Amino acid sequence: MYPRLAATAALTVVLLSSCAQPGTGSPGGATDDLDGSWRLASAGDADGPLPLSAATPVTLAVDGREVSGRSACNHYGTRLERDGDRLRLGQVMVTEMACPPAVMTLEQRYLSALGAVDAVAVGERRLVLTGADVRLEFDLDPPVRDADLVGTAWSLESLLDGESAASVSGGRPGLVLHEDGTLEGETGCRSFRGEYAVSGPDVQVLRIDVDPSPEGGTCPPATESQDRQVLAVLGDGFRAVIQGDLLTLTAGGDLGLVFRAE
C-alpha cells in the first residue's frame, strides 16, 4: 500500500491527474506481469529525452494495483487500472522535498509524462509506458534483500502521521541497534543512546538517554517537532517492519518513522 504523501510543515499534496481514458473492459485488470521494482532506463516527452542521472534515479514499484516510487527527488504513489494493453493511473501524490533545480526539472517532466500514460507493454525485464508524446522505458531491478534490523545503520527518511508522510530536517538523523543490546542515533537536533531488547517484530526500549538541546536549551524550529516525534515513537518500545532496505517503526497511535539502510 502507499501512504498519502505530503510536504513538510504544510502537509501539501501535489495532485497530478492522469490524462488517460479508462479502458472498455473491467477496471483493475490483471497486473501480475507488472509487479516488481522498476528503474527508469530511458524516457522522452514532447521536449525530447529526459536527462536521467544515476545519482538521482527514477523508480517505479508495482504491487497489484498499488504504484509507488522515487521521482528523482521526491516519493510518489498512485493506483492503476488496466485493460489489456491500456492503462490508467489515478491521482499521483508526491512529497515536496526540495532538490537542486536540474533534479526538480527532471522530476517535473517525469511526473507530467507519467500523468499522460495510457498504454503499457511488458517484455523480458522491460516495462514500457506510453502516451501522447511520452515514452517511459523501465528495466526490472533485482529484488532487494531485507536488511538486518540489528547492526544496520538506518538513516531517517520520512515522518509518518496517519496516512501522511513528511520529509526530514537537520543533519543526519538516524538509528543503529548494536548487537550488544545498545542503541544510538540522532533526531536531527539531538543525539541519544540507550538499551533495547528484541522480541519478534517488537523492540522494547529499556533505557534511552537524550543529550541536552543546543541553541540555549531548545531545538531550532525546523527540527523541534521532528525531535519530539522521533523520541515519541522510540519511547519505551516500537514495532519494526523491514521491506528491502526500508525500516518502518510504529508505536501505537498515528505516528511512525521510515528509515532507509545506508
Legacy VTK file of the C-alpha trace (Angstrom):
# vtk DataFile Version 3.0
C-alpha trace
ASCII
DATASET POLYDATA
POINTS 262 float
0.000 0.000 0.000
1.095 3.585 -0.451
0.647 6.438 2.004
-0.789 9.813 1.209
2.476 11.628 0.705
2.698 15.194 1.912
5.074 18.117 2.220
6.898 19.113 5.373
5.071 21.507 7.687
2.216 22.439 5.401
1.490 18.786 4.504
0.639 19.951 0.991
-0.258 17.258 -1.515
0.519 17.743 -5.192
-2.093 16.038 -7.309
-1.331 15.213 -10.925
-4.378 13.807 -12.701
-3.825 11.276 -15.440
-4.907 12.291 -18.925
-5.687 8.717 -19.937
-9.187 7.498 -20.558
-10.465 4.304 -18.928
-10.425 1.125 -20.949
-13.566 -0.553 -22.131
-13.060 -3.683 -20.068
-13.479 -4.104 -16.337
-11.224 -1.774 -14.320
-8.263 -3.142 -12.430
-7.418 -5.997 -14.809
-4.591 -8.495 -14.183
-1.306 -6.797 -13.327
0.875 -9.725 -12.233
3.331 -9.176 -15.101
3.829 -5.575 -13.956
4.604 -6.453 -10.351
8.133 -5.662 -9.247
10.605 -2.846 -8.801
11.482 -0.973 -11.998
14.141 1.670 -12.712
13.726 4.260 -15.480
16.295 3.496 -18.203
15.234 5.979 -20.882
12.441 8.485 -21.280
11.222 11.182 -23.600
8.446 13.735 -23.889
7.481 16.437 -26.380
10.629 18.380 -25.425
12.974 15.474 -26.119
14.874 12.950 -23.950
14.763 13.302 -20.174
18.256 13.887 -18.661
18.438 10.827 -16.395
21.193 10.510 -13.792
22.378 7.522 -11.775
22.810 9.872 -8.810
19.072 10.658 -8.730
17.338 7.522 -10.045
13.691 7.424 -11.050
11.916 4.265 -9.920
8.502 2.663 -10.137
7.278 -0.198 -7.935
4.075 -2.084 -8.754
2.247 -4.342 -6.320
-1.143 -5.301 -7.723
-2.896 -2.004 -8.311
-0.597 -0.048 -5.991
2.138 2.063 -7.587
4.921 3.931 -5.788
8.438 5.113 -6.429
11.037 7.866 -6.353
10.706 10.644 -8.914
14.390 11.758 -8.812
13.878 13.882 -5.675
10.560 13.027 -4.035
8.491 9.928 -3.418
5.165 9.383 -5.149
2.231 6.988 -5.051
-0.893 6.213 -7.049
-3.135 3.356 -8.208
-3.575 1.829 -11.637
-6.371 0.344 -13.698
-5.538 -1.928 -16.615
-7.469 -3.376 -19.543
-5.119 -5.403 -21.724
-2.505 -3.003 -23.069
-4.498 0.033 -21.930
-3.522 1.606 -18.634
-4.903 4.397 -16.496
-3.173 5.892 -13.471
-5.083 7.664 -10.742
-4.065 10.832 -8.967
-0.342 10.890 -8.239
0.559 12.009 -4.728
4.022 13.444 -4.213
6.112 14.696 -1.307
7.512 18.226 -1.592
11.164 17.976 -0.671
13.475 20.484 -2.354
16.376 19.367 -4.558
18.740 21.180 -6.965
16.980 22.854 -9.933
18.145 20.281 -12.502
16.764 17.430 -10.384
13.458 19.231 -9.857
13.152 19.831 -13.619
13.714 16.127 -14.307
11.157 15.217 -11.656
8.504 17.547 -13.034
8.968 16.252 -16.574
8.791 12.638 -15.371
5.622 13.194 -13.342
3.992 15.066 -16.216
4.886 12.211 -18.572
3.565 9.660 -16.091
0.289 11.562 -15.969
-0.048 11.244 -19.759
0.478 7.469 -19.871
-2.377 5.433 -21.360
-0.702 2.239 -22.668
1.629 -0.433 -21.359
3.861 -3.128 -22.861
5.806 -5.693 -20.833
8.752 -7.689 -22.138
11.517 -9.704 -20.523
12.808 -7.428 -17.746
11.479 -4.358 -19.581
8.366 -2.247 -18.943
7.302 0.431 -21.442
4.661 3.059 -20.677
3.480 5.311 -23.485
1.037 8.130 -24.059
0.651 11.291 -26.093
4.238 12.433 -26.876
5.702 10.399 -23.992
7.598 7.139 -23.671
8.971 5.745 -20.398
11.145 2.614 -20.530
11.968 0.818 -17.269
14.358 -2.045 -16.515
13.464 -4.598 -13.852
15.523 -4.203 -10.696
16.550 -7.388 -8.891
14.773 -7.939 -5.565
16.391 -6.187 -2.611
17.285 -8.476 0.283
15.684 -7.423 3.541
18.260 -5.559 5.594
19.042 -6.713 9.128
17.381 -4.764 11.912
20.403 -5.146 14.202
23.797 -3.916 13.068
22.482 -1.779 10.181
22.955 1.993 10.107
19.473 3.377 9.386
19.002 6.886 8.001
15.692 8.625 8.760
13.846 9.291 5.517
10.324 10.406 6.431
7.947 11.032 9.332
4.537 9.354 9.312
1.380 10.884 10.758
-1.634 8.770 9.912
-1.745 8.498 6.114
0.635 11.438 5.596
4.418 11.431 5.278
6.764 14.401 5.731
10.405 14.825 4.810
13.097 15.195 7.469
15.206 18.148 8.599
18.502 18.559 10.363
21.904 16.962 9.970
21.960 13.158 9.719
19.037 11.782 11.754
19.305 8.040 12.086
19.353 4.955 14.284
21.639 1.984 14.959
20.740 -1.060 17.076
24.017 -2.692 18.067
24.426 -6.415 18.632
25.371 -5.853 22.271
21.857 -4.564 23.062
22.708 -0.876 22.934
21.259 1.692 20.559
22.229 5.166 19.437
21.064 7.759 16.975
20.254 11.354 16.074
16.909 13.148 15.894
18.230 15.889 13.631
18.603 18.116 16.699
19.929 15.881 19.489
21.773 12.601 19.828
20.601 9.743 22.026
21.745 6.350 23.267
20.194 3.549 25.270
19.478 -0.153 25.583
16.919 -2.411 23.917
15.620 -5.983 23.676
14.029 -7.634 20.614
11.012 -9.947 20.720
9.912 -10.840 17.182
8.836 -7.660 15.376
8.654 -5.743 18.660
11.557 -3.852 20.191
11.467 -2.889 23.854
13.489 0.194 24.730
14.856 -0.479 28.194
16.601 2.861 28.596
17.125 5.964 26.489
19.318 8.958 27.345
18.983 12.108 25.253
21.640 14.813 25.045
20.640 18.338 26.062
19.243 20.518 23.295
21.555 23.041 21.642
20.599 26.644 20.951
20.099 27.629 24.568
18.144 24.545 25.581
15.706 24.261 22.658
15.842 22.697 19.209
15.669 25.021 16.191
12.081 25.420 14.901
12.845 23.338 11.785
13.689 20.257 13.863
11.697 20.751 17.065
8.617 18.747 16.048
10.794 16.111 14.357
12.816 15.702 17.551
9.616 15.175 19.544
8.243 12.646 17.051
11.430 10.569 16.882
11.614 10.304 20.662
7.865 9.681 20.965
7.971 6.737 18.526
11.057 5.217 20.151
9.529 5.779 23.596
9.726 2.610 25.636
9.290 0.385 22.598
8.075 0.099 18.998
7.180 -2.350 16.230
9.713 -2.725 13.409
8.781 -3.794 9.854
11.507 -4.252 7.227
10.843 -4.336 3.486
14.054 -4.494 1.489
16.172 -1.555 2.625
13.274 0.271 4.285
12.502 0.105 8.010
9.188 1.391 9.387
8.770 1.966 13.114
5.357 2.412 14.759
4.383 2.615 18.398
0.613 2.880 18.592
-1.363 5.932 17.587
-0.790 7.554 14.201
2.917 8.406 14.404
5.701 6.461 12.722
9.206 6.728 11.278
10.597 5.434 7.991
14.338 4.725 7.729
16.485 3.531 4.829
19.563 1.335 5.218
22.736 3.282 4.490
LINES 1 263
262 0 1 2 3 4 5 6 7 8 9 10 11 12 13 14 15 16 17 18 19 20 21 22 23 24 25 26 27 28 29 30 31 32 33 34 35 36 37 38 39 40 41 42 43 44 45 46 47 48 49 50 51 52 53 54 55 56 57 58 59 60 61 62 63 64 65 66 67 68 69 70 71 72 73 74 75 76 77 78 79 80 81 82 83 84 85 86 87 88 89 90 91 92 93 94 95 96 97 98 99 100 101 102 103 104 105 106 107 108 109 110 111 112 113 114 115 116 117 118 119 120 121 122 123 124 125 126 127 128 129 130 131 132 133 134 135 136 137 138 139 140 141 142 143 144 145 146 147 148 149 150 151 152 153 154 155 156 157 158 159 160 161 162 163 164 165 166 167 168 169 170 171 172 173 174 175 176 177 178 179 180 181 182 183 184 185 186 187 188 189 190 191 192 193 194 195 196 197 198 199 200 201 202 203 204 205 206 207 208 209 210 211 212 213 214 215 216 217 218 219 220 221 222 223 224 225 226 227 228 229 230 231 232 233 234 235 236 237 238 239 240 241 242 243 244 245 246 247 248 249 250 251 252 253 254 255 256 257 258 259 260 261
